[in-house]
Amino acid sequence: MNLSCFRGNVNLTLVSSILLCLLLGSGEVDSAGNNYYVYVAAESDDTVDVVRFGPAGGELLKRIPVGRLPTEIEGPHGVRVSPSGRHWFVSVAHGFPYGRVYKYTTGDDSVVGNVEVGFFPATMDVSPTTGFLFVANFNLHGDHEPSSVSVIDTVSMSEIAQIKQGVMPHGSRLSPDGSTSYSVAMMSDTLYEIDALTLKLGRTLLLDKEDGGVDGRMGRSRPTWVQPHPQKPMVYVALNGIDQVVEVDLQQWAITRRFDTQKGPYNLAISPDGRLLIVTCKSDNSIAFWDLVSGKELANVPSVRRIPHGVTVSPDGQLAFVTVEGVGGDPGSVEVLDLGTFRRLAVIDVGKQASGIDFWKIGP
């Protein structure tokens, strides 16, 4: 029996826990016998890995080399599957001097094209309305200077705009209808709104008024992620520097709730029904689950390895897939967690420094 299944603050009787762990340890999460597939970027191995989880458990199916400099670590960071599921995109952070975004077909994983963007492209998202891809150019190079979000036409794989942001933009995510792009600037403490149709910068919101971290000065709250709600006019922002997640009402354009988290909240995901918020707590080495109705934390599950990073949720709302970077000689890993019980179902080794992750498909 895998004793790691018992980790996490969940109120179950001992007998129920034993029976549940025996069931989940076998991978029997879905009576239909479906398999779940995700793509995972490994920054220190220059690969994107395909992971499968299903009735037989979890496994690394395929390792795809990315980049074009065989003697250099190029650092694939963000990975995103297109709304149609036919293609996936990966941001490769290190270039001479700029980074690039690559487009691949799903399944056979053949490269379609690539385009040069800004310094250190990181997280990204694809609009279901226009097909444009928005990638935050995080820019780790040199002095703290304002950077940008690049907009890419994914048909021609050409950059059609660079939209100015603050220092170290990150967490690029689109509204469910694809009309609006949101991102945060880590060192400017600011939330940015972009009209995804006109490609114009809209509203900005300072997330920590006590700090005043604007115009290139280092921020205190250090936002690292913004996640739109799937149904409501809300976004949620991880404030990595002050251990909070804030809820922003898009109609009021104001913070309406603050959730005190474990140390270092980093990436966020929300279940398809809009009730559950999943938070990777990078400095606490844990994954937290919050009820968005009550505003209460339901469970906190320590990760098996150190530095949890990215998170994605299956479209049926059953599973969360979390990347964990690992340290030293450790491989990266993907942890699969049940969203009904908050139990860990599997730990799958992938490439070193696992970071970006996105869901691909559910299949037999």
C-alpha positions as CSV (number, residue, x, y, z in Angstrom):
1,M,0.0,0.0,0.0
2,N,1.3,3.5,-0.8
3,L,1.3,5.3,2.5
4,S,1.6,8.7,0.8
5,C,-2.1,8.3,0.0
6,F,-2.9,9.2,3.6
7,R,-1.1,12.6,3.5
8,G,-3.3,15.6,3.7
9,N,-5.8,17.1,6.2
10,V,-9.0,15.3,5.2
11,N,-11.5,14.1,7.8
12,L,-12.2,10.4,7.1
13,T,-12.4,7.4,9.4
14,L,-9.4,5.1,9.5
15,V,-11.3,2.2,8.0
16,S,-12.8,4.3,5.2
17,S,-9.3,5.7,4.5
18,I,-7.8,2.3,4.2
19,L,-10.5,1.1,1.8
20,L,-10.3,4.3,-0.2
21,C,-6.5,4.1,-0.6
22,L,-6.7,0.5,-1.7
23,L,-9.2,1.5,-4.4
24,L,-7.3,4.6,-5.5
25,G,-4.0,2.8,-5.5
26,S,-5.3,0.6,-8.3
27,G,-6.2,3.7,-10.4
28,E,-9.9,2.8,-10.4
29,V,-11.2,6.3,-10.5
30,D,-13.6,6.1,-13.4
31,S,-16.1,3.3,-14.0
32,A,-15.9,4.0,-17.7
33,G,-12.3,3.0,-17.8
34,N,-11.1,6.3,-19.3
35,N,-7.5,7.5,-19.5
36,Y,-6.5,11.1,-18.9
37,Y,-3.7,12.6,-20.9
38,V,-1.6,15.8,-20.1
39,Y,1.4,17.6,-21.6
40,V,4.2,18.6,-19.3
41,A,7.2,20.9,-19.9
42,A,10.5,20.0,-18.3
43,E,12.7,23.1,-18.1
44,S,16.0,21.5,-17.3
45,D,15.7,18.6,-19.8
46,D,14.4,20.5,-22.8
47,T,11.5,18.1,-23.2
48,V,7.7,18.1,-23.2
49,D,6.4,14.8,-21.8
50,V,3.1,13.1,-22.4
51,V,1.6,11.6,-19.3
52,R,-1.3,9.2,-19.0
53,F,-3.3,8.3,-16.0
54,G,-6.1,5.7,-15.9
55,P,-7.3,2.3,-14.6
56,A,-3.8,0.9,-14.9
57,G,-2.3,3.8,-12.9
58,G,0.0,6.5,-14.2
59,E,2.9,6.4,-16.7
60,L,5.2,8.5,-18.8
61,L,4.1,7.7,-22.4
62,K,6.4,9.8,-24.5
63,R,9.3,12.3,-24.2
64,I,9.5,15.0,-27.0
65,P,12.7,17.0,-27.3
66,V,12.0,20.7,-28.0
67,G,14.2,23.7,-28.9
68,R,16.9,24.0,-31.5
69,L,20.2,24.3,-29.6
70,P,21.5,20.8,-28.8
71,T,24.4,22.1,-26.6
72,E,22.3,24.5,-24.5
73,I,19.5,24.2,-22.0
74,E,16.8,26.3,-23.6
75,G,14.2,26.0,-20.8
76,P,10.7,25.1,-22.1
77,H,8.4,26.7,-19.6
78,G,4.7,27.1,-20.6
79,V,2.6,24.5,-22.5
80,R,-0.9,25.0,-23.8
81,V,-3.2,22.8,-25.9
82,S,-5.4,24.6,-28.4
83,P,-9.2,24.8,-27.8
84,S,-9.7,22.3,-30.6
85,G,-7.3,19.8,-29.1
86,R,-5.5,19.5,-32.5
87,H,-2.3,21.4,-31.5
88,W,-0.1,22.2,-28.6
89,F,2.2,25.1,-28.0
90,V,5.4,25.4,-25.8
91,S,7.3,28.6,-24.9
92,V,11.1,28.1,-24.9
93,A,12.5,30.7,-22.6
94,H,16.2,31.0,-23.5
95,G,17.3,32.4,-26.9
96,F,19.8,34.6,-28.6
97,P,18.5,37.1,-27.6
98,Y,14.8,36.3,-27.5
99,G,12.7,33.3,-26.7
100,R,10.4,31.4,-29.1
101,V,7.0,29.7,-29.2
102,Y,6.7,26.4,-31.0
103,K,3.5,24.8,-32.4
104,Y,3.1,21.0,-32.6
105,T,0.3,18.7,-33.6
106,T,-1.2,16.5,-30.8
107,G,-0.9,12.8,-31.1
108,D,2.1,12.5,-33.5
109,D,3.7,15.5,-31.8
110,S,5.3,16.8,-35.0
111,V,6.5,20.5,-35.1
112,V,4.4,22.8,-37.3
113,G,6.3,26.1,-36.9
114,N,7.8,28.6,-34.5
115,V,8.0,32.3,-33.9
116,E,10.4,34.6,-32.1
117,V,8.8,36.6,-29.2
118,G,10.2,38.6,-26.3
119,F,12.6,37.9,-23.4
120,F,11.9,34.7,-21.5
121,P,8.4,33.8,-22.8
122,A,6.6,32.0,-20.0
123,T,2.9,31.3,-19.4
124,M,0.4,31.6,-22.3
125,D,-3.2,30.9,-23.4
126,V,-5.1,30.6,-26.7
127,S,-8.3,32.4,-27.4
128,P,-11.2,30.1,-28.4
129,T,-12.7,33.1,-30.3
130,T,-9.8,34.3,-32.5
131,G,-7.2,31.5,-32.1
132,F,-4.6,34.1,-31.1
133,L,-2.1,33.1,-28.5
134,F,-1.1,35.5,-25.7
135,V,2.3,34.8,-24.1
136,A,3.8,36.7,-21.2
137,N,7.4,37.7,-21.8
138,F,8.7,37.3,-18.2
139,N,12.1,38.8,-18.9
140,L,14.6,37.6,-16.3
141,H,17.5,39.3,-18.0
142,G,19.4,42.4,-16.7
143,D,17.7,45.2,-14.8
144,H,14.0,45.2,-13.8
145,E,12.4,46.9,-16.8
146,P,8.8,46.7,-18.0
147,S,8.2,43.9,-20.5
148,S,5.3,42.8,-22.7
149,V,2.7,40.2,-23.7
150,S,3.2,38.9,-27.2
151,V,0.2,38.1,-29.4
152,I,0.7,35.3,-31.9
153,D,-1.4,34.4,-35.0
154,T,-1.3,30.7,-34.5
155,V,-2.2,30.0,-38.2
156,S,0.8,31.8,-39.7
157,M,2.8,31.5,-36.5
158,S,3.7,35.2,-36.6
159,E,3.8,37.8,-33.8
160,I,1.2,40.5,-34.6
161,A,1.5,42.6,-31.4
162,Q,3.5,43.2,-28.3
163,I,1.4,44.8,-25.5
164,K,3.3,46.7,-22.8
165,Q,3.1,45.3,-19.3
166,G,4.9,45.9,-16.0
167,V,8.0,44.2,-14.7
168,M,8.0,40.4,-15.1
169,P,4.6,39.6,-16.5
170,H,3.3,36.1,-15.8
171,G,0.1,34.0,-15.5
172,S,-1.4,34.8,-18.9
173,R,-5.0,33.5,-19.0
174,L,-8.1,34.3,-21.1
175,S,-11.7,34.8,-20.1
176,P,-13.9,31.7,-20.9
177,D,-15.3,33.4,-24.0
178,G,-11.8,34.4,-25.2
179,S,-12.7,38.1,-25.4
180,T,-10.3,39.3,-22.6
181,S,-6.7,38.4,-21.6
182,Y,-5.5,38.8,-18.1
183,S,-1.9,38.8,-16.8
184,V,0.0,40.0,-13.7
185,A,3.3,41.8,-13.4
186,M,5.2,40.1,-10.6
187,M,7.5,43.0,-9.7
188,S,4.9,45.8,-10.4
189,D,2.1,44.3,-8.2
190,T,-0.4,44.9,-11.0
191,L,-3.2,43.1,-12.7
192,Y,-3.6,43.9,-16.4
193,E,-6.6,43.5,-18.7
194,I,-6.2,43.3,-22.5
195,D,-9.0,43.4,-25.0
196,A,-8.3,40.2,-27.0
197,L,-10.2,41.4,-30.1
198,T,-8.7,44.9,-30.5
199,L,-5.4,43.9,-28.8
200,K,-5.5,47.1,-26.7
201,L,-4.4,47.4,-23.1
202,G,-7.5,48.1,-20.9
203,R,-7.8,48.5,-17.1
204,T,-5.0,48.0,-14.6
205,L,-5.3,47.3,-10.9
206,L,-2.7,47.7,-8.2
207,L,-2.9,44.6,-6.0
208,D,-1.1,45.8,-2.9
209,K,-1.8,49.5,-2.1
210,E,0.5,49.4,1.0
211,D,3.4,48.7,-1.2
212,G,3.1,51.0,-4.2
213,G,5.3,48.7,-6.3
214,V,4.8,50.4,-9.7
215,D,6.9,51.9,-12.4
216,G,9.6,49.2,-12.2
217,R,10.0,49.3,-8.4
218,M,10.1,45.9,-6.8
219,G,6.7,44.8,-5.5
220,R,5.8,43.3,-2.2
221,S,2.9,41.0,-3.1
222,R,4.6,39.6,-6.2
223,P,1.6,38.2,-8.1
224,T,2.5,35.1,-10.2
225,W,-0.9,33.9,-11.6
226,V,-4.3,35.1,-12.6
227,Q,-7.2,32.6,-13.1
228,P,-10.6,33.6,-14.4
229,H,-13.7,32.0,-12.9
230,P,-15.4,29.7,-15.5
231,Q,-18.9,31.2,-14.9
232,K,-18.7,34.4,-12.8
233,P,-17.1,37.8,-13.6
234,M,-14.2,37.1,-11.2
235,V,-10.5,36.4,-11.4
236,Y,-8.3,35.0,-8.7
237,V,-4.7,36.2,-8.3
238,A,-1.9,34.4,-6.4
239,L,0.2,36.8,-4.4
240,N,3.3,34.8,-3.9
241,G,5.1,37.4,-1.8
242,I,2.5,37.9,1.0
243,D,0.9,34.3,1.0
244,Q,-2.5,35.3,-0.2
245,V,-4.9,34.6,-3.1
246,V,-7.2,37.5,-3.8
247,E,-10.6,37.5,-5.6
248,V,-11.1,40.4,-8.0
249,D,-14.6,41.4,-9.0
250,L,-14.4,42.3,-12.7
251,Q,-17.5,44.5,-12.6
252,Q,-16.3,46.5,-9.6
253,W,-12.7,46.1,-10.7
254,A,-11.7,45.7,-7.1
255,I,-10.5,43.1,-4.6
256,T,-13.5,41.6,-2.8
257,R,-12.0,38.7,-0.8
258,R,-8.5,37.7,0.4
259,F,-7.6,34.1,1.3
260,D,-4.6,33.5,3.5
261,T,-2.7,30.5,2.1
262,Q,0.4,28.5,3.0
263,K,3.8,30.0,1.9
264,G,4.4,30.9,-1.7
265,P,1.1,30.4,-3.6
266,Y,2.2,30.2,-7.2
267,N,-0.2,28.7,-9.8
268,L,-4.0,28.3,-9.7
269,A,-6.7,26.3,-11.3
270,I,-10.5,26.2,-10.8
271,S,-12.7,23.2,-11.2
272,P,-15.2,23.3,-14.2
273,D,-18.2,23.8,-11.9
274,G,-16.5,26.9,-10.4
275,R,-16.6,25.6,-6.8
276,L,-13.0,24.5,-6.1
277,L,-9.8,26.5,-6.3
278,I,-6.5,24.5,-6.4
279,V,-3.3,26.4,-5.3
280,T,0.2,25.2,-5.7
281,C,2.1,26.5,-2.6
282,K,5.7,26.6,-3.9
283,S,7.5,27.5,-0.7
284,D,5.4,25.2,1.5
285,N,5.7,22.2,-0.8
286,S,2.0,21.5,-0.8
287,I,-1.2,21.7,-2.8
288,A,-4.2,23.5,-1.3
289,F,-7.9,23.1,-2.1
290,W,-10.3,25.9,-1.3
291,D,-14.1,26.1,-1.4
292,L,-14.9,29.3,-3.4
293,V,-18.4,29.4,-1.9
294,S,-17.5,29.4,1.7
295,G,-14.0,30.8,1.3
296,K,-12.5,28.0,3.4
297,E,-9.6,25.7,2.8
298,L,-10.8,22.1,2.6
299,A,-7.5,20.3,2.4
300,N,-3.7,20.7,2.2
301,V,-1.7,17.9,0.7
302,P,2.1,17.9,1.0
303,S,3.8,17.1,-2.3
304,V,6.1,14.1,-2.4
305,R,9.0,16.1,-3.8
306,R,9.9,19.7,-3.4
307,I,8.6,22.8,-5.3
308,P,5.1,22.2,-6.7
309,H,4.6,24.4,-9.7
310,G,1.8,24.1,-12.3
311,V,-1.7,22.6,-12.1
312,T,-4.4,21.6,-14.5
313,V,-7.9,20.1,-14.0
314,S,-9.6,17.4,-16.1
315,P,-12.7,18.7,-17.9
316,D,-14.9,16.3,-16.0
317,G,-13.8,17.8,-12.7
318,Q,-12.5,14.6,-11.2
319,L,-8.8,15.0,-11.2
320,A,-6.0,17.6,-10.7
321,F,-2.6,17.1,-12.2
322,V,0.2,19.0,-10.5
323,T,3.8,19.4,-11.6
324,V,6.6,19.3,-9.0
325,E,10.0,20.6,-10.0
326,G,12.2,18.5,-7.7
327,V,15.7,19.7,-6.5
328,G,19.2,18.5,-7.1
329,G,19.3,15.2,-9.0
330,D,15.6,14.6,-8.5
331,P,13.4,14.1,-11.6
332,G,10.4,16.2,-12.0
333,S,7.1,14.6,-11.3
334,V,3.3,14.8,-11.9
335,E,1.1,14.2,-9.0
336,V,-2.5,13.1,-9.7
337,L,-5.1,14.1,-7.0
338,D,-8.7,13.1,-6.7
339,L,-10.9,16.3,-6.4
340,G,-13.6,14.5,-4.5
341,T,-11.4,13.1,-1.7
342,F,-8.2,15.2,-2.1
343,R,-6.2,11.9,-2.1
344,R,-3.1,11.4,-4.1
345,L,-3.6,8.7,-6.7
346,A,-0.2,8.6,-8.5
347,V,3.2,10.1,-8.7
348,I,4.7,9.9,-12.2
349,D,8.4,10.8,-12.9
350,V,9.0,13.2,-15.8
351,G,11.8,15.5,-16.9
352,K,13.8,17.7,-14.5
353,Q,12.2,20.9,-13.3
354,A,8.7,20.1,-14.4
355,S,6.8,23.4,-14.8
356,G,4.1,24.1,-17.3
357,I,1.2,21.6,-17.7
358,D,-2.0,21.4,-19.7
359,F,-4.7,18.9,-20.2
360,W,-5.0,17.2,-23.6
361,K,-7.9,14.7,-23.6
362,I,-9.9,11.9,-22.0
363,G,-9.9,8.7,-23.9
364,P,-10.7,5.0,-23.6
